[in-house]
Amino acid sequence: MKRALLYLLAFILVQFVCTYGVIVPWLMAGGKTLQQAMSSLADGYAYTVPMLLVSSAVTSIVLIALFLGYRWCEVSRHYLRTRPWGVLFWASLIAIGAAIPSQWLMEQLQFEDTNARLFSMMMSTPWGYVVLCLLAPLAEEMVFRGAILRSLLGSYKPWLAILISAIFFSVVHANPAQMPHAFFIGLLMGWMYWRTGSILPGVALHWVNNTIAYVSYRLMPGMEDMTLGQLFGSEGRALMSVAFSFCILLPAIYQLHIRMRKE
């Protein structure tokens, strides 16, 4: 647990340092004093799209370099050489099947999406795809599955290690609207890591999950403010979409169960 907590602390510190190290100088270059720049960090309306993209990109790159450089996350081509295309395909389908049920659950819990505006700003440009859908999934999987979960599996039973890592993954999102979905997806990605010994299935799921949000926003700007009932035209149709999603999600989980082998 101690090592896992150190990895988690490193993740939080990198985010903190990179955020302050990019946004504060950026705001000061725009004419703000140091005190004004520091106070503006809590005000999302002070941010610009380039500022958010650079800050997030730097954070992901530093995390990848740090966890690779110190070998906190072990990366090899062994699993890829097994040609796990079926596992990667079904892992991607899980993200598709989980998207609508997660949105429905968030609506039932009435959690406020505190980061909606900032993510909308980042998704308004193609560079947002690079940062949110390519860099972020790789960095987070290296940290939470490749480092944190790997260390926990050495000290706890698999189910407990996966549960703890999913809780960590949910909490660091620091957004009530994202936490239930992050926890559920964290459980699945942890299970896939335990069964395969590789972060690749989790990266695939994470990539598709974030890509769905990006493509949805680009095709239908403003949909983050809509309920499923408004999106599909009625509450009945919304519930039908949830039921249909489970027809994708549950078979995908079953297919992974029979296709994955524990290394």
Residue pairs with C-beta under 8 A, 6 or more apart in sequence:
1 152
1 155
1 156
1 164
3 151
4 147
4 148
4 149
4 151
4 152
4 164
4 165
4 168
7 67
7 72
7 143
7 147
7 148
7 151
8 148
8 168
8 172
10 66
10 72
10 143
11 63
11 143
11 144
11 172
12 172
14 59
14 62
14 63
14 66
15 59
18 55
18 58
18 59
18 62
19 41
19 55
19 59
20 41
21 58
22 51
22 54
22 55
22 58
23 37
23 40
23 41
23 47
23 51
23 55
24 34
24 37
24 38
24 41
25 37
26 51
26 54
27 36
27 37
27 40
27 46
27 51
28 34
28 37
32 40
40 46
44 117
44 118
47 118
47 121
48 121
49 121
49 122
49 124
49 125
49 128
52 118
52 121
52 122
53 122
53 125
53 127
53 128
53 131
56 122
56 131
56 132
56 135
56 136
57 130
57 131
57 135
59 139
60 131
60 135
60 136
60 138
60 139
61 135
61 139
63 139
63 142
63 143
64 135
64 138
64 139
64 142
66 72
67 73
67 142
67 143
67 146
67 147
68 75
68 142
72 146
72 147
73 142
73 143
73 146
73 147
73 150
73 199
74 146
74 150
75 142
75 146
75 199
78 198
79 196
79 197
79 198
79 200
79 263
80 198
80 200
84 196
84 198
84 200
84 201
84 259
86 255
86 259
87 192
87 196
87 201
87 256
87 259
87 260
88 200
88 201
88 204
90 252
90 255
90 256
90 259
91 192
91 201
91 202
91 204
91 205
91 208
91 252
91 256
92 204
92 205
92 207
92 208
93 248
93 249
93 252
94 188
94 205
94 249
94 252
94 253
94 256
95 185
95 205
95 206
95 208
95 209
95 212
96 208
96 212
96 245
96 248
97 245
97 246
97 247
97 248
97 249
97 250
97 252
98 181
98 184
98 185
98 188
98 209
98 245
98 249
99 209
99 212
99 245
100 228
100 241
100 242
100 245
101 242
101 245
101 246
101 249
102 180
102 181
102 184
103 228
104 228
104 238
104 239
104 242
105 180
105 181
106 113
106 177
106 180
106 181
107 227
107 228
109 180
111 176
111 177
111 179
111 180
112 176
112 177
113 175
113 176
113 177
113 178
113 224
114 174
114 175
114 176
114 177
115 175
115 177
115 178
116 177
116 224
116 225
119 132
119 213
119 224
120 217
120 221
120 224
122 128
122 131
122 132
123 129
123 132
123 213
123 214
123 217
123 218
124 217
128 214
129 211
129 214
132 210
132 213
132 214
133 207
133 210
133 211
133 214
134 207
136 206
136 210
137 203
137 206
137 207
137 209
137 210
138 203
140 169
140 206
141 189
141 199
141 202
141 203
141 206
142 199
144 165
144 168
144 169
144 186
144 189
145 165
145 189
145 190
145 193
145 199
145 202
146 193
146 199
148 165
148 168
149 161
149 162
149 165
149 190
149 193
149 194
150 193
152 160
152 161
152 164
152 165
153 161
153 194
155 161
156 164
158 194
161 190
161 194
162 187
162 190
162 191
162 194
163 187
163 190
165 186
165 190
166 182
166 183
166 184
166 186
166 187
166 190
167 183
167 186
168 186
169 182
169 183
169 185
169 186
169 189
170 178
170 179
170 180
170 182
170 183
170 186
171 179
173 179
173 182
185 205
185 206
185 209
188 205
188 253
189 201
189 202
189 205
189 206
190 202
192 201
192 202
192 205
192 256
192 260
193 199
193 201
193 202
194 262
195 256
195 260
195 261
195 262
196 260
196 261
196 262
196 263
197 262
197 263
198 263
201 256
201 260
216 223
217 223
217 224
223 231
227 238
228 235
228 238
228 241
228 242
229 235
229 237
229 238
231 238
232 238
232 240
232 241
